[in-house]
Amino acid sequence: MLTRRQLTLGALAVGALSAMPGTARAAGHDYTSRETFDLFDKTFHESGAVGQPTDTNEVGGLGWGASYVLAAYIRMYEAYRDTYYLDRLIHNADLVLAQRDSERGVTDYRGLSLPAWRNLSYTAGGVSLLDAAGQPLLEVRTALTNVNDAVATVRAGSVEGRFTLEVANPKKNRTSTFAELSMDPTSPDYAVRRIFDAYPSPNMVTAKDLRPSPSGSAMPVLGTAKPAAAPAIFTVHTGMITYPLASFVRLVHQNPRLRANPRYRSKAAEYLTAVKAAAAVHDPEWVRTDAGLGYFIWLKGMPVPYDGVEQPHNQSLGLGQTYAELAAATGDPTFRDRTRRLARGFAGDLRTDADDAYVWPYWPTFGKLYSGYTKAENISEWTPSYGTPPKGAQQMEDLSHGGIDVEFAAVAHRWGLGFQDRDLGRFARTYTKNLATTDNGVATTFVLVDGGGGLAPAGQYLQAPRFMPVARGDSALFPHAQAVYVDHAVEAPMGSTLLCVAYLNWYARGCR
């Protein structure tokens, strides 16, 4: 099951390949040289490709593009200790911070303008149907992807006071039809109840009565209306964007030479304030258990397909990366505690296979989505039921999202907040034993961390160097990840390519 992010990366990645397998070695880039990175940095920023620091995050350009570029500058600085890369980070970071909702004057689904970056491409949405007096009557919601492609049509029913609602998504070739509905709450055909009872419908439709005191049999205006995705702020986007900024703060705080530079010291203070404020946006989503675990949920009512449930490992750990760096930079016990709790929660889902490699699921096993849930449990507004308990979404993690998980484990280990050397070795074997392969002599990968999913598309195998943080655990990891880039003659039109080339430089320069 590919996510919208994977499909987006896959489409971008196709453009990143300058040659087909078999002719790829002709490009001749040395992916471990700073000359190649600097060329790619220049090419990417001149290309206008998604992920520029001036993009908004409404289609994920900052969370899945600019964030990688910022992280690449951190790795290149660590590799070469040249403050040129810190200056490049500052230039881009200031532009990214200017895209926060609070700076742009835009709001999330609650009407709040917060110091983080909203998104509209992963969210659910709907449309409010009006009565004859122009008053809001019924909100029609759809949690299916591509909400903005949907159309809601209201037609007259066969008798007075009844109507038929059709929600169609032509791009998905799906239509949900609810005939002879009533807006009378006492009727067995009450629209809200009938639509709920029919869930899951093809377009994942739910409805909400918008009247202050629902009664009577008002009718929605006949005709068509367009649902729209609702803006929401995702933990993982906030984490991916703030992680390299927190790393910059940590570098300055720990290095007397950098700290003595007024510009770096000032920027570190500015970024620390900004990172803390962005991370705090997600405090209402944070859950800590008596067993010492920590994770994030999507709040019930948040316009996302699975509101009310626990977030996937990679989405919780995305912000966990930031917590770990803030803990190292400031010693704040809150960030230390949250990092440890996230590490315990993730570690509890790690299993070793026959090669002593780690495998783990995309969704946490302690979560409702993994085990499935019913309407009777009242878990979610936008997705009232999922799966057939005790089985829900139990797919394995994939390479691309797994890169976030592994990054978190490595940074938590680095600062003594979770995981041991043995764990990093097992993550390394996840790559070398399960993911790494060749296809007609060309280095590539499988999709899933257990070796499943078939041969990976470009949006997956091009993320191979993101396992560099654990590469010291298996000497075969770096050569294979490097070969993926060499064999496909990778060029530079996406942010994650910059990060991957930075990581190849980082490892080749002995940063392990």
C-alpha positions in Angstrom: 0.0 0.0 0.0 1.7 3.2 -1.2 1.1 6.4 0.5 0.5 9.8 -1.2 4.0 10.8 -0.1 5.6 7.7 -1.7 3.7 8.3 -5.0 4.8 11.9 -5.0 8.4 10.9 -4.3 8.2 8.3 -7.0 7.0 10.8 -9.6 9.8 13.2 -8.7 12.4 10.4 -8.6 11.6 9.4 -12.2 13.0 12.8 -13.2 16.0 12.2 -11.1 17.3 9.4 -13.3 19.4 10.6 -16.2 19.8 7.2 -17.7 18.1 3.8 -17.7 19.7 0.8 -16.0 22.5 -0.6 -18.1 23.7 2.8 -19.3 23.7 4.5 -15.9 27.4 4.3 -15.2 28.1 6.8 -17.9 27.2 9.9 -15.8 30.4 9.7 -13.8 29.5 11.6 -10.7 31.5 10.9 -7.5 28.7 10.8 -5.0 31.1 11.0 -2.1 32.7 14.3 -3.2 31.6 17.8 -2.1 32.0 19.0 -5.7 29.1 16.7 -6.6 27.0 17.9 -3.7 27.6 21.5 -4.4 26.7 21.0 -8.1 23.5 19.2 -7.0 22.7 22.0 -4.5 23.0 24.6 -7.2 21.1 22.5 -9.8 18.2 21.8 -7.4 17.7 25.4 -6.4 17.9 26.6 -9.9 15.4 24.0 -11.1 12.4 25.2 -9.2 11.6 21.6 -8.3 9.2 21.0 -5.4 11.0 21.6 -2.0 12.3 25.1 -2.5 12.6 27.0 0.7 10.1 29.5 -0.6 7.4 26.8 -1.1 4.5 26.5 1.3 3.9 23.1 2.8 0.3 22.8 1.5 1.3 20.0 -0.8 4.2 18.8 1.4 7.0 20.6 -0.3 8.7 21.7 2.9 8.1 18.5 4.9 9.2 16.2 2.1 11.6 18.5 0.2 13.1 21.5 1.9 13.6 19.6 5.2 15.9 17.2 3.4 18.0 20.1 2.0 18.3 21.6 5.5 19.4 18.2 6.9 21.9 17.8 4.0 23.7 21.0 5.1 24.0 19.7 8.6 25.6 16.4 7.3 27.9 18.3 4.9 29.0 20.5 7.8 29.7 17.5 10.0 31.6 15.9 7.1 33.8 18.9 6.2 33.6 21.3 9.1 33.2 24.1 6.6 30.8 26.8 7.9 29.8 27.5 4.3 27.2 24.8 4.8 25.9 26.4 8.0 25.5 29.6 6.0 23.6 27.8 3.3 21.4 26.3 6.1 20.7 29.8 7.5 19.8 31.2 4.1 17.2 28.4 3.5 16.0 28.1 7.1 15.0 31.8 7.2 13.0 31.4 4.1 11.3 28.2 5.4 10.5 29.9 8.7 8.8 32.7 6.7 6.3 30.1 5.4 4.9 29.3 8.9 1.2 29.8 9.1 1.7 32.5 11.7 3.9 34.4 9.3 1.6 34.0 6.3 -1.5 34.8 8.2 -3.3 31.5 7.3 -5.1 29.1 9.7 -5.7 25.4 10.3 -9.0 23.7 10.4 -9.8 25.2 13.8 -9.1 28.8 12.6 -5.8 29.0 14.5 -2.7 30.6 12.9 0.2 28.7 14.5 4.0 28.8 14.2 4.1 25.7 12.1 3.3 24.6 8.5 -0.2 23.5 7.5 -0.9 20.9 4.8 -3.8 20.3 2.5 -2.7 17.2 0.5 -3.0 14.5 3.2 -6.2 15.8 4.8 -9.8 14.9 4.7 -12.5 17.5 3.9 -16.0 18.2 3.0 -18.6 20.8 2.1 -21.5 22.4 3.9 -24.9 22.1 2.2 -27.2 25.0 2.8 -31.0 25.1 3.3 -33.3 27.4 1.2 -32.6 30.3 3.6 -28.9 30.0 3.1 -28.2 28.6 6.5 -25.7 25.7 7.0 -27.6 22.4 7.1 -25.5 19.4 6.5 -21.7 18.9 6.3 -20.9 16.1 3.9 -17.4 14.7 4.6 -15.1 12.4 2.6 -11.9 10.9 4.0 -10.8 9.4 0.7 -7.6 10.9 -0.8 -7.9 13.7 -3.4 -10.8 15.3 -1.6 -10.7 18.3 -4.0 -11.6 16.0 -6.9 -14.9 15.0 -5.3 -18.3 16.4 -6.2 -21.4 16.2 -4.0 -24.8 16.3 -5.8 -28.2 16.7 -4.2 -31.2 15.6 -6.1 -34.9 15.6 -5.2 -36.3 12.5 -3.7 -39.5 10.7 -4.7 -41.6 12.4 -2.1 -41.6 15.8 -0.4 -38.9 16.2 2.3 -36.6 13.5 0.8 -33.5 13.9 -1.2 -30.7 11.8 -2.7 -27.1 12.5 -2.1 -24.3 11.4 -4.4 -20.6 11.8 -3.7 -18.5 11.1 -6.7 -14.7 11.1 -7.2 -14.1 10.8 -10.9 -10.4 10.5 -10.6 -10.8 7.6 -8.2 -13.8 6.2 -10.3 -15.8 5.9 -7.1 -19.4 7.0 -6.3 -21.3 6.8 -3.1 -25.1 7.2 -3.4 -27.6 7.6 -0.5 -31.2 7.7 -1.7 -34.3 9.0 -0.1 -32.7 10.8 2.8 -34.4 13.0 5.4 -33.1 15.7 7.7 -35.7 14.8 10.4 -33.7 13.2 13.3 -36.7 11.1 14.2 -36.9 9.5 10.8 -35.3 6.1 10.1 -33.9 7.8 6.9 -32.2 10.6 8.8 -29.2 11.5 6.6 -26.6 11.5 9.3 -27.6 8.1 10.6 -28.1 6.5 7.2 -24.8 7.7 5.9 -23.1 6.5 9.1 -24.8 3.1 8.9 -23.6 2.7 5.3 -20.0 3.3 6.2 -17.6 2.3 4.8 -18.9 3.6 1.5 -16.7 3.9 -1.6 -15.7 7.5 -0.9 -15.5 7.1 2.9 -18.5 9.5 3.4 -19.7 10.7 6.8 -22.1 13.6 7.6 -22.7 16.1 10.4 -25.9 18.0 11.1 -24.9 21.7 11.3 -28.2 23.0 12.8 -27.9 24.3 16.4 -31.0 22.2 17.4 -31.7 19.6 14.7 -35.4 19.1 14.1 -37.9 19.1 11.3 -37.4 18.1 7.8 -35.5 20.9 6.1 -34.1 20.2 2.7 -30.6 21.0 1.3 -30.6 23.1 -1.9 -30.5 20.9 -4.9 -27.5 21.0 -7.2 -23.8 20.3 -6.9 -21.2 21.4 -4.4 -17.4 20.9 -4.2 -15.8 19.4 -1.1 -12.5 20.9 -0.2 -9.6 19.5 1.9 -9.3 21.1 5.3 -5.9 22.5 6.5 -4.1 20.6 9.3 -0.6 20.5 10.7 1.1 17.2 10.8 3.6 16.1 13.4 5.9 14.5 10.9 6.1 17.6 8.8 6.9 19.7 11.8 9.5 17.2 12.9 11.2 16.9 9.5 11.4 20.6 9.1 12.6 21.4 12.7 15.0 18.5 13.1 17.9 20.2 11.1 17.2 23.5 12.8 17.5 21.8 16.2 20.7 20.2 14.9 22.1 23.6 14.1 21.2 24.8 17.6 23.0 21.8 19.1 26.1 22.3 16.9 26.4 25.9 18.0 25.7 25.2 21.7 28.4 22.4 21.8 31.1 24.2 19.8 32.9 27.1 21.4 34.2 28.4 18.1 30.7 28.5 16.6 29.2 29.9 19.8 31.8 32.7 19.7 30.5 33.8 16.3 27.7 36.5 16.9 25.7 35.5 13.8 25.6 31.8 14.6 24.9 32.5 18.3 22.0 34.8 17.4 20.6 32.4 14.8 20.9 29.5 17.3 18.8 31.5 19.8 16.3 32.4 17.1 16.0 28.8 15.8 15.7 27.4 19.3 12.7 29.6 20.0 11.1 28.8 16.6 11.7 25.0 17.0 10.2 24.9 20.5 7.2 26.9 19.4 6.6 24.6 16.4 7.0 21.4 18.4 4.6 22.8 21.1 1.8 22.9 18.5 1.6 19.1 18.8 1.6 19.0 22.6 -2.2 18.2 22.6 -1.4 15.1 20.4 1.2 13.7 22.8 0.4 10.6 24.9 2.5 9.3 27.7 1.7 6.0 29.4 2.3 4.6 32.9 4.4 1.9 31.2 6.9 4.6 30.1 5.9 4.8 26.5 5.2 7.9 24.4 3.6 8.5 21.0 1.4 10.9 19.1 -2.3 10.5 18.1 -4.4 12.4 15.7 -7.0 14.2 17.8 -10.5 13.0 17.3 -12.2 15.4 14.9 -9.0 16.4 13.2 -9.7 16.3 9.4 -7.5 13.4 8.6 -8.5 9.9 7.4 -7.7 8.3 10.8 -8.5 10.9 13.4 -8.6 9.5 17.0 -5.9 6.8 16.4 -2.2 6.5 17.1 0.1 7.9 14.4 2.4 5.7 12.4 5.9 5.1 13.9 7.6 7.3 11.3 5.2 10.2 12.0 5.8 10.1 15.8 9.5 9.6 15.4 9.8 12.5 12.9 9.2 14.9 15.8 11.2 12.6 18.0 14.3 13.5 16.0 13.8 17.1 17.0 13.2 16.2 20.6 16.5 14.3 20.7 18.5 17.2 19.3 16.8 19.7 21.6 17.6 17.4 24.6 21.3 17.4 23.5 21.4 21.1 22.9 19.6 22.2 26.1 19.5 19.3 28.5 15.8 20.0 29.0 14.3 17.1 30.9 11.0 17.2 29.0 12.8 16.6 25.7 14.9 13.9 27.2 11.9 12.1 28.7 9.9 12.3 25.5 12.8 11.0 23.4 13.2 8.1 25.7 9.5 7.3 25.7 9.4 7.4 21.9 12.4 5.1 21.8 10.7 2.6 24.1 7.5 2.6 22.1 9.4 2.0 18.9 11.7 -0.6 20.4 8.7 -2.6 21.6 7.7 -3.2 17.9 11.1 -4.3 16.7 11.5 -8.0 15.9 14.6 -9.9 14.9 14.5 -12.3 11.9 16.7 -15.2 11.0 19.5 -12.9 9.9 19.4 -11.0 13.2 18.0 -8.0 11.3 15.2 -5.8 12.6 11.7 -5.8 11.0 8.8 -3.7 12.2 5.4 -2.6 11.2 4.3 0.8 9.7 1.6 1.2 12.3 2.3 0.6 16.0 1.1 -2.7 17.2 -0.4 -1.1 20.4 -2.6 1.2 18.2 -6.2 1.0 17.2 -5.5 1.0 13.4 -3.1 -2.0 13.7 -5.8 -4.1 15.4 -8.8 -2.6 13.7 -11.8 -1.0 15.3 -15.6 -0.9 14.9 -18.2 1.9 14.8 -19.4 0.9 18.3 -16.1 1.9 19.8 -16.6 5.5 18.7 -12.9 5.9 17.9 -13.0 8.2 14.9 -15.3 10.8 13.3 -13.8 10.7 9.8 -13.2 6.9 9.7 -15.8 5.4 11.9 -14.5 1.8 11.5 -11.4 0.1 10.1 -10.5 -3.5 9.4 -12.0 -6.5 11.1 -10.7 -6.7 14.7 -8.3 -8.1 15.7 -6.8 -7.3 12.3 -6.4 -3.9 10.8 -3.5 -2.2 9.0 -0.6 -4.6 9.7 1.7 -3.9 6.7 5.5 -3.8 7.2 7.4 -0.5 7.2 9.0 0.5 3.9 12.5 1.8 3.1 11.6 5.4 2.7 9.6 5.9 5.9 12.0 3.5 7.6 14.7 6.1 6.9 13.0 8.4 9.5 12.7 5.5 12.0 16.4 4.6 11.6 17.4 8.3 11.8 15.6 8.6 15.1 17.2 5.5 16.5 20.6 6.7 15.6 20.2 10.2 17.1 18.6 8.8 20.2 21.6 6.4 20.5 24.0 9.2 19.9 22.8 11.2 22.9 22.3 8.2 25.2 18.5 8.4 25.0 17.7 5.0 23.6 19.1 2.0 21.7 22.5 0.3 21.9 25.3 -0.5 19.4 23.6 -4.0 18.9 20.4 -2.2 17.8 22.2 -0.2 15.2 23.8 -3.3 13.9 20.4 -4.9 13.5 19.1 -1.9 11.7 22.1 -2.1 9.4 21.3 -5.7 8.6 17.7 -4.7 7.9 19.2 -3.0 4.9 21.9 -5.5 3.9 20.0 -8.7 4.5 16.4 -7.6 3.6 16.4 -4.5 1.5 19.5 -4.6 -0.7 19.4 -6.5 -3.9 20.4 -6.2 -7.6 18.3 -6.3 -10.8 20.2 -7.3 -13.9 23.4 -6.3 -12.2 22.1 -2.9 -11.1 22.0 -2.1 -7.4 18.5 -1.6 -6.1 16.3 -2.5 -3.2 13.1 -4.2 -2.2 10.3 -2.0 -0.8 9.7 -3.4 2.7 12.0 -3.8 5.7 11.3 -7.5 5.8 12.4 -7.8 2.1 8.8 -7.9 0.8 6.9 -5.7 -1.5 8.8 -6.6 -4.7 11.5 -4.5 -6.4 11.3 -0.9 -5.2 10.3 2.0 -7.4 12.6 5.0 -7.7 10.9 6.8 -4.9 12.0 4.0 -2.6 15.4 2.9 -3.8 16.7 6.4 -4.1 16.3 6.8 -0.4 18.9 4.0 0.3 21.7 6.3 1.6 19.4 7.4 4.4 20.4 4.3 6.2 24.0 5.7 6.6 23.4 6.6 10.3 23.6 2.8 11.0 26.1 1.8 8.3 28.9 1.2 10.7 26.9 -1.9 11.8 27.5 -3.7 8.5 30.4 -3.0 6.1 28.2 -4.0 3.2 25.7 -1.2 3.6 27.7 1.8 2.4 29.0 0.1 -0.8 25.5 -1.0 -1.8 23.8 2.3 -1.1 26.6 4.1 -3.0 26.1 1.6 -5.9 22.4 2.5 -6.1 23.4 6.0 -7.0 26.2 5.1 -9.3 24.3 2.4 -11.1 21.3 4.7 -11.7 23.4 7.8 -12.5 21.3 9.9 -10.2 21.0 13.6 -10.9 19.7 16.3 -8.6 16.1 17.5 -8.9 14.7 16.6 -5.5 15.6 17.5 -1.9 16.0 14.0 -0.7 18.7 13.4 -3.4 20.7 16.2 -1.8 20.4 14.6 1.6 21.4 11.2 0.3 24.5 12.6 -1.5 25.4 14.4 1.7 25.1 11.2 3.7 27.4 9.4 1.2 29.9 12.2 1.8 29.3 12.1 5.6 30.0 8.3 5.8 33.0 8.4 3.4 34.6 11.1 5.5 34.4 8.9 8.6 31.3 10.4 10.3 30.0 7.2 11.9 
